[in-house]
Amino acid sequence: MIAKERDTEYYIDKARELAALVAENTGRINEQRKIPTDVSNEIADAGFFRLLMPRNLGGAQLDHPDFLRIVQIFAEADGSVGWSMNQNNVFATYSTRMNDKTREEIYSNPRAVITNGPPVARSRAIEVDGGYSLSGRWNFSSGSDHATWIAALTPIQDTGENGTSQHEMVSRDDMWILLIPKDEVEMVNNWQVNGLRGTASWGFEADGLFVPKHRTYHPLSPPREDGGVYRIPISLLFASGFGTVALGAARAALDAAKELANRKVPGNMNPNTPLLRDWSTTQRQVGEAEAIWHSARAFVREAAGAVWKTVAAGEPLTLSQRIHMRLASTHANRKAADVVDIAYTLCGSSAIFESNPVQRRFQDVHVINQQVQGRLTHYDTAGQFFLGMDVGDGQF
């Protein structure tokens, strides 16, 4: 199962090739609310759901900065595919925490993808002979349509002598991951949204489902494989990747707005009216948007680059490095939305139609900002750190 080692440029070139395929299918992706199977199979067959996995498990084990370049390429083609690319690849780094039996069970299938989602209240796994009885519901499982396995994050509960669940015996903070073949759970196609429609972020349910003990692991257990990317907290892998998705969507929106400005006559009534690009307001807006986008991307690259340099050398990350990576990621989310808003405003009434690429990016980037990585509270925590206050480790 060891992957053929290829250089970074191979994956960059292949990413552009696959992104062109994605761009040709954005209409289908949005309409079907998923990545069409023929497209997701092309991505999987090229190994692009294993970009961060160890080579001995059939992965590419890319350096993290190179992975972010690839995420941006896909995100510029389609925000939903960029999102799924980050979500599914980052979660696949948990393969380094699985036992050999489970890894073989899952990843012997070259198209294997694990999707996951947070539990709702009262979701639980009760310890039984040989494993756990899983019940509950989990939502926001991105990539559900092309996934082959499900990961349920849940608290493990002991049972009392009479076999009933003893809630007081288990801390809700003690969350484990239980792995299940997708056909063993009830999928809930509840992804009725306008942004990131193609992520197929469905829910799933289980009721007394038996999960063998070997298919479980603790998400904070140490990785069994060596490699710099596995020394980066997974929360920061998610954060920087989703910030990059937002930047990719913003880049595509701004480029589309500039293309429109070069041919649109505002109002389209007076033949002597100058093109949209000739208006000083347009020029100012484009200049400001370019400055915002480039500065936000530079911050992400600086923070992620510093983190990578440290972990690649086998050294521990400092709290300052983790704070900067979180802050840069959140800032990328927020500033990308600002860029898209400028592009949307610039296009005028043209932006409200689905035929305008800016419309979908507008929906996508604002959905991205509604999830945990875009929370404004991350600015608060960073501010506390810079003021010399105790912030603990938190999600950094």
Salt bridges, closest charged atoms under 4 A:
GLU5 OE2 - ARG55 NH2 3.86
GLU9 OE2 - ARG69 NH2 3.93
ASP13 OD1 - ARG16 NH1 3.49
GLU17 OE2 - LYS14 NZ 2.99
ASP38 OD1 - ARG28 NH2 2.97
ASP45 OD1 - ARG111 NE 2.80
ASP66 OD1 - ARG69 NH1 3.55
ASP100 OD1 - ARG103 NH2 3.23
ASP100 OD1 - ARG224 NH2 3.02
GLU105 OE1 - HIS214 NE2 3.31
GLU105 OE2 - ARG215 NH2 2.64
ASP145 OD1 - LYS34 NZ 3.68
ASP174 OD1 - HIS218 NE2 3.56
GLU205 OE2 - ARG137 NH1 3.28
GLU225 OE2 - ARG103 NH2 2.95
ASP226 OD1 - ARG231 NH2 2.47
ASP255 OD1 - ARG251 NH2 2.89
ASP255 OD1 - LYS258 NZ 3.57
GLU259 OE2 - ARG263 NE 2.94
ASP278 OD1 - ARG277 NE 3.70
GLU290 OE2 - ARG251 NH2 2.80
GLU290 OE2 - LYS258 NZ 2.78
GLU290 OE1 - HIS294 NE2 3.33
ASP338 OD2 - LYS335 NZ 2.72
ASP341 OD1 - HIS366 NE2 2.86
ASP393 OD1 - ARG322 NH1 3.65
